[in-house]
Amino acid sequence: MTTFIAGLAVFLAMHSAQALYPALREAAIARIGALGWKGVYSVVSLAGFLLLVQGYGEARPASEVIWNPPVGLMHATALLNIVAFVFLAASGIPGNAIRARVGHPMTIGVKVWALAHLLANGDAVSMLLFGAILVWAVLVFRAARRRQPAAGAAAATNTAATLATVLLGAGAGIWFAFVGHAMLIGVAPFGG
């Protein structure tokens, strides 16, 4: 459990730098340069992620079950994850209306993903992981909106980019639900 907590703390702390403690980040950049900061950020984030994955894998089998999600929540989780993938796609496709409207679609996607996983996982370690990521995403989103409000409907968008965003995001979400999750995570959401 110590490895899991350490990894989660390191990973979220590094990913909070710009939003939650920008002065420390700027001081580090002034001291070691932008490239040095990116290197430190990448190495520490990767180390935190590896500790998190290893610790989660070790802690989850012995994790106390707080509640058993009903089977129907698995379907809600899959649907919410498709929505999360659409938001993730919106963060990378220029000119789409989703990005123009919300301003920070990746963070919204992470919030939806974390909430969906809270619905489907009732053990203590999973609830800690997905709950912490959900709280982190809420705080980061709020900080980002204070720093740079969403552009709103005034931003230039085009229908083709928005349609591509929805189709690519939904397609990736469906593939991940039925194939990718089992292949990459080792858990098949719909059995099999």
N, C-alpha and C positions, 0 to 999 in steps of 0.2 A: 504493500500500500504506500510505503514511503516513496518508492520510485515513481509511482503513479502521481502522487501529490506534487512531488518535485517537478516532474515533467510538465504537468498541467500549469503549475505556477510560472515556470520559466517560459513556456510557450505563450501563455496569455500576457505575461508581463512584457515580453518583447513586442507582441502584436498590439500593445496598448501605448507604446511610446509616443507616436505622433498625436494620437487623440487625447490621451489622458495626462501625459507629462511631456509636452512639447519642449519646454525649456531645457530639460535634461537632454533630450534628443539633440536639440540645437547646439548645446554646449559640447556634446560628444562630437558632432559634425565639425564644429569649429576647431576642436582639438586634434581629431584624427582624419578629417576630411570626409567628403561625401562617399568616396569609394571605400575608405576605411570603415565608415559606419555601415555601409551596405554589407561589407564582409563580416563584420562583427554580428550584425543583425541576422544574416543568413546562417552563420555557424551556430550561434546561440539558439536561434529558432529551430534549426534542424536537430540540435542536441536535445532541446526540450521536447520536440515532437517524438523523437526516438525513445526517450525516457517515458513519455506519456503512453505510447503504443505498447512498449514492453511492460510497463507497470499496470496498464489496463488489462492486458492479457493475463498477467499473473494474479491480479486482484479479483477479476470478475468471477472466476469459478467458485470462489469461496464467499462471494458477496451475498449479504443477507437480502432476501426478497422482501421488499416493502409492500408491493401489490402486484397482482397478476393482471396485466392488461387484457381486456376482452379481445377476441379474435377480430372483431369489427374495427378496432383501432389500428390494426395492421393495414387495412385498406385506406383508412384516413391518413396514416403515416405515409403510405406510398403516394397518395394524391398530393399531400403537402410537399413531399420531396420533389415531385414533378414541378410544382410551383417554385420551389427553391432553385431548381435547375434553370427555370426560365429567368429568374432574377440574376443568377450567376451569368447566364448568357448575355443578359442586358448590360452587364458591367463591361463586356468585351466587344460588343458590336456597336460601332459608332452610328449615330443618327437615329437610334430607336426611341420611340415615345416613352417607353418604360423608364429608361435611364434619364431622359429629359424631365420626366415628371417627378421621380422620387430622388434623383440626385446621387444616391448611394446604394445601388441595387445589390452589390455583393454583400454588404452588411445585412440588408434585409433578407437576402437568401440564406445567410448563416443563421439569422434568427428563426426563420421558418424551419430550416433543417434541424436546429437544436430542439425546437418545440415539438416537431414531428417525432424525433427520437425519444423525447421525454414521454410521449404518449405510448410508445411501443416497448419501453424498457422500464421495468419496475424494480430492478435490483439497485441497491444503494450506490454501488460504484458507478453504474451507468447514469443514475439520477444526478450524482455529483458531477460527472463529466459533462453531460448535456445541459444541466442546470447552470453550471459555471460558464459554459460557452454562451448560453442564452443571456445571462446577466452581462457578460463581457460585451456581447454584440449590442445589447440595448444601450450600454454606457458609451460605447464607441460611436454608435449611430447618433446619439444625442450630441456628443462632442463634435462630430463631423458636421452636423446640421448647424451647430452654433458657429463653427468656423466658416462653413460655406453652405448657405441654404440651398435647397434644391432649386434648380433652374425654373421649374414650372413649365407651363405650356408654351412659354415664349421661346424656348430653345428650338433650333431648327431640327425637324425630324422628317423622316420619310416613311411611307407605308411599307415599302419593301424591306427596310431594315427592321421595322417592328415585326412584320410577319416572319422574317428570317429568325429573329430573336425567339419568338414564341415557338416556332417549329423546331429549331435546333435545340432549344432548352427542353421542350417537352419530349422530343425524341431521345435526347441524352438521358433525361430522367426516367423514361420508360425502359430504355436499355439497361440503365443501372439497376432499376428495381428487379428486373427479371433475369439479368445476366451478370452485370458488373459487380453488384454487391456480393454475390456468392464468390465470384472469381477473385475480387480484390480484398474483401473483408473476411470471407470465409463463412458468412451467414447468408442463407437464402431466405429472404423475407416471406416468400410464398411457398416455402418447403421445397422439396425436390432435390 
